[in-house]
Amino acid sequence: MKSVVCTVAALMLATAAFAGTVSDMTPQQAMEKAMNCPVCSAFGADPALGPTLRHDIQSLKAGYVAVFETADEKMVPAFEKAYADCESRCVSIPKMTADQKAKLCDCCNGMAALMGRKDVTFEGGKTAMGWVQVATSSTPDGVKALHDYAAMSEQFSAKIAQAAADMAKEPMKSKM
């Protein structure tokens, strides 16, 4: 179960069903939120890993499928290390203080809400370059919650990708 939370937390990535703030964030704000998240920040430990991360999420009839991976085969060991760290952090979410929980990104908060639902089921597994997750529900409310989460997560991930692209375009500035 902790793998489920980590998978989505690492997605770097709510509609009205969740926090409702992603559409109001700039790409830089989304990046900062993910990098300061007590769970997602595990993926920032190796600076070479971040630019290789890829997150794809697609709504399905009864839920969604998400793939989170590195695009660089050489970075698979770093991805696996960050993922393991993320999993260990996920275990601590229920024990976090209110201040720590306030730092969770929208994806982590949204996943926590989904995991609290009895009508949502998660399945997942390792891929050659990362992780895949399928979330489904047999109730209309559960499917809507999953679709809302997928839309929010996709939007959050796109903003993070934009922030990364923007940072790559900026020339290094000397502090001399």
Buried (B, 14 or more C-beta within 10 A) or exposed (E): EBBBBBBBBBBBBBBEBBBEBBEEBEBBBBBBBBBEBBBBBBBBEBEEBBBBBBBEBEBBEBBBBBBBBBEBEEBBEBBBBBBEBBBEBBEEBEEBEEEBBEBBBBBBBBBBBBBEBEBBBBEBEEEEBBBBBBBBBEEEEBBEBBBBBBBBBBBBBBBBBBBBEEEEEEEEEEEE
